[in-house]
Amino acid sequence: MEKVALGHHKLLNYVIVLLIFISASPSLVGGFLSKFAIINLVLINLFFFKVNRRIFFIMFFIASLFLAKYFLAIISDSDKVDLYPLVVSLHFYFMVSYPFGNRVYFNSVKVGIGLCFYLGFIASLISLIIGEQFFLFSLANKGLPNVYAFEGFTTTPQAFASLAVLMLILNYNIRSQVRKLFPFLGLLFSINRTLFFGSILVFFYRSLFYLLPVFFLIFIFLGMFSFDAKLFTLQTLLSRIDMLINVSSSFFSMDIFNVIFGTFNSPNFEVHSTGTKYIENGVMFILYYFGLVGFFIYSISTCLFAYIITKHRFESKTKILIYFILVATIVPMLTHEYLYISFYISLIFVVNQVFYAKYDQR
């Protein structure tokens, strides 16, 4: 698939590792550099690898659509134009231009994303030990002011948890227990909703099954030493319900064109009487920015690919299917993954396992 053999260009391998690391580390390098790294990855894919003409057409079509929608948003109100959809498009470009079946490239991706996770885990652990809040997230807004969740070099504990689950699935056929233990601990110390669903995958690691009681012991410990707050609170759940109600009301109050095709104007709604512009739900994120058409395309594509997974024969089919369902449907309902590169690498991994797992290195 390469125009040049990637295996003979070690410098390019190192560049890909570095760009993946930078794109996955926005809190370390800044949002601009992380997005600039994604742009460079797309350019590398297009320049060094053969890309199907249909992919070029899809990219051109999406670019034209985005430019048209941004133009309409700027005309209507330039102060309210949102850049989140642009971030989604950059990640999507990386995924569709990715040279599937190229094991050397994917190994570079694994190294880059692994460096981001392990170094981020160490940075969060050191911050916790020395009593600093770098690479940590305070749970004060959840009623736990003395508890801090790991977020590594990502921007949120949810993103770090998704990264940990990705590392678990990438290491599913590796015998090294250490390489499985640290992603599980990272998932545990992220202390968020992804933890519960990501833990489903842990049941497939029989050697790690004994760690599940640790999960309950740590939460009991947190509950005992958080004297000024309750460990379990309905505040987050009520916030999610409040957000869904207000975003839904905002969505269906738009004109019919925006309901169908979405809008790039920044949302404005309230959560518990507090103004916010961040939609922390994947379903509503797609509906608001890409409309019913975008939601329909995403839903059909997800169902179709899940069906394709069931029809193909490959190693660990059940595990891969569960992971795909978690990543594409369940986890995005609780937060949304579309602004972070781990979501797209997860999909790349699933596609590789379904169609290219038996390919020789090329």
N, C-alpha and C positions, 0 to 999 in steps of 0.2 A: 504493500500500500504506500510505501515511502517513495518519494522522488529520489532520496538518498537513503542509504542504510543507516538508521539511527544508531545501531550498535557500533558503527565505526566512527561516530562523532560524539565522543565522550563529553566534549565541551558543551554540546547541545543538550546532552543528558543533564549535566549540572545546571544549565540554564533553566531547564524545565523544572527540576527539583526546586531551585531557588524561587521561580515564579509561582509555583504551587504553594510554597511556604508563605510567600508574601501575600498572595491572594487570600489565604486562609487565616491571616494574622492581622486583621484590621485594627485591633486595639494596641498592637505593638508598633505597626508601621504607619497607621493612619488610614482612613477610608479612601483617600485619593490614590495612594500608592497601591493599595490592595486592588482597586478597580483597574488601575493602569497595568498591573501585572496580568489581569485577566485579558485585557485588550492585547497585550503582547503574546499571550498564549494562543489567542485566536489567530493572530498574524502568523505565528510559527506553524500552526496547523494548516493554514491556507498555503503557506509558502513551501514548506518541506514535505507535505503529504498530498496525495491525490485526493481531491474532493469531488464527489459526484456532482454533475451539473444540476441535478434536482436540489441538492443542498444549497448551491449558489442561488438558485431561484427562490428557495424558501427564505434564505437570508436577505435577499434583495426585497422580497415581498414584505417581510416583517419590518425591514428598515424603512421602506416606503410608508407602511402603515403607521409606524411610530412617529415618523417625521410629520405626517399629516395630522395625527392626533395631537402632537405637541404644538403644532402650528395653530390648531383650533383652540387649544387650551391657552396659548399665549394671547391669542386675539380676544378671548373671552375675559381673561384676567391673568396677566403675566405674573402677578404677585403670588398666585396660588398654584403654580405649576409644580407638580411633584416629580422627583427624579427616581423614585423607587421603581417604576416600570422600566426605566432605562437600565437600572442595575440588573433586573430580571433578564432583560434582553441580552446583556453582555454575557451572563452566565449561560443562557440558552445557546448563544453563538458558540461558546466554548464546547458545549456538549455536542451539538450537531456537526461541528467541524472536527471533532475528536477522531483520530484514526483507530476505530474499533478493530480489535484483533491483534493489535501491535503490543506484544507483551513487554518489550523493552520500554516503550513509552509508559505503559501502565505501571511498571515497576518504579519508574521515575516519579509518577504521581503518588504511589504508595509511600515512597521515601519522603517526599515533600510534605504530604499530609501527616505522616507519622512524626516527622520532626516538629510540626506545629503542635500536635497533641502532646507528645512527651515533654518537650521543652515548656509548653504552656502549663502542663500538669506540675512540673517541677517549680516553675515560677509562682504558681498559685500556692503550692505547698510551702515554699520559702516565705512568701508574703504572710501566710497564716501563722507560721512559726515565729516570725519576728514582729508580728502585730501590726503590719502595714495592710493597707487595703488595695494595693496594686494587684491586678488580675484576680480580684475577688469581688463578689457582689453581695452587698448587705441585704438581708431579708427583713429589714425593719418595716418595709411596706407590707409585709405579710404577717406582722406581729411578732417577729423574732429579731429584735435589734442586736442581739449578741451572737447571732449565727451568720456565717458567711459562706456563700456557695462558690465553688470553683467556676471560673469562666475562661481561664487560660488566656490565649491570645485572641480569642473570639470576642464578640461584643456582648453576649448574654450567656447565662448558665444554660439556657435551652440550646443554644448553638453548640456549646461545649459538650453537652450531653449527646447531641446528635453526632458530633465528631467522635465521641467515645464509642457510641454504638457502631459507627462506621468502622472504627478500628477493630472492634470485636468481630465484625463480619469479615473484614479483610484478613483476619488472623484465624479464621475458623478451622482451617486445615493445617495449622502450624502446631507442632507438639510443645513448643516452649510455653510453659505455664506463666512465665513472667510477662510475656507479650500479650497474654490474655488477662492476667491479673490487673495490670495497670489501667487498661481501658475500663474494666469493670469498676475499679475504685474511682476512676474519673467520672463514670456514670453515677456512682453512689454519691460522691461529694458534690455533684452539681445540684443536688437536692431540688429537683423540679419534676414536672409531670412526665417528661420523657423517660425518667428513671423507671417508672412502673411498666411502661410498654417495652422499653429496651430490655428490661429484665426478663421478658419472655424469651428472648434469644439465649439468655444464660442457661435456660433449662436444657439447651442442646449441648452445653458444655458440661458433661457429667463430672469432670474433674473439678469444676468450679461450683458444683451444687452445694458443697458444704459452706460456701461463703454466703449463701442466702440468709442464714440466721444472723450474720453480722449486720445485714441490712436493718433488721428489726432492733438489734441491740444499739446501734448508733442512733436510731430515731428515739429510742427510749432514753438514751443518754442526753440527747438534745432536749427532750422534754423535761428531764429532771433538772437540768442546769439552766433552763430558760425560765427563771422564776417569775419574771415580769411579763411573761406572755405565754399563751397556749401554743403548743406545737402545731396542732391542727386548727385551722381557722377557715371559715367560709368566706372570708374577705375576697380571696382571689377568685373563687367560683362566682360570687355575686358580681364581681367586677367584669368577668367574662360575659355573664348574662346581660348585664347592663350595656356592655359594649355591643353585643350582637343586636340587641333591641334598637339601639341608637344608630348603628351603622345600617341596619336593615331599613329603618325609617328614612335615613338619608339617601340610601340607594334607590328606593322605590319612589322617592319624591323628585328624582331627576327626570329630565325629559326622556321620551321614548328612545331617542337615538342613543343616549348615554346608557340607558338600561340595557339595550341590546349589545352595544359595542364597548361600553365602559368609558371612563373618563380619566384624564391625567391631571385633573385639578386636585389639589390637596384636599383630603377629607377634613371635615370639621364637625366633631361630635363630642358628647360629654360622657364621662364615666364617673359616676357618683359626684355629679356637679362640677367636675374638673375637665376643662377643655383638653382634648388630645387630638393628634393628627396621625397616630400610628395604629394601623389595623392589625391586631395581634391574633388573627385567625385566618388560616389559609383559604377557606371557602369564601369568606367575605372579601378577602384580599383579591381573589380572582374575579369575583362578581363586580366589585367596585371598579377595578382598573381595566378589566377586559370584558366585562358585561356577560350577558347570557350566552353569547357566542363563545367566548373564551372558556366559560365554565362548562359548556356542552362539549367543546373539543377536548378539554382536560379530562372530563369524566369518561367520555367514549374511549380516549386513548388509554386511560388507566385500566378500564375494564377489558379492552381488547388485548393489552399486553399481559394482564393477569391470565387471560384465557390462553394466550400463546405459551406462557410459562408452563401451564398444566399439560400442554400437548407435546412439549419437547422433552427429550430424555437427556439428562445431564446430572452431574454429581450434586447431592444435597438439594434436590428440587424443593422439598418441603420447606427447608430453612430459607432458601432464596425467595420462595413465594411469600412466606410470612414476613420476611424483611421488606420486600417490595410493598406489600400491603401496609405495613407499619409506616414506611417512609412516605408513600404516595397518598395515603388516605387518613390514617388514624392520627399520627403526630401532627400533620398540618391543621387538623381541626382544633387542636389544643393551643397551638401557637402558629407560626408559619415559617417554613424553611427556605422559601424561594429567594431570599436575599443573601444566602450563605452558600459557599461553594460545595460544602459537604453533601447537600441535597443532590447536586448534579453529578458528583463523583459517585454517589450511591447508585444513581440510575445507570451510569456508565459501567459500574461493576456488575450490576444485574444483567445488562445487555451482554457484556463479555461472557458471563457465566452461561447464559442461555444459548448464545450463538457461536462463541469463539473459544470456549474453554478447552476444546480439543485441538485448537490450532497450534501448529509449531511456531516457535519464536521466529519473527520475521523482521 
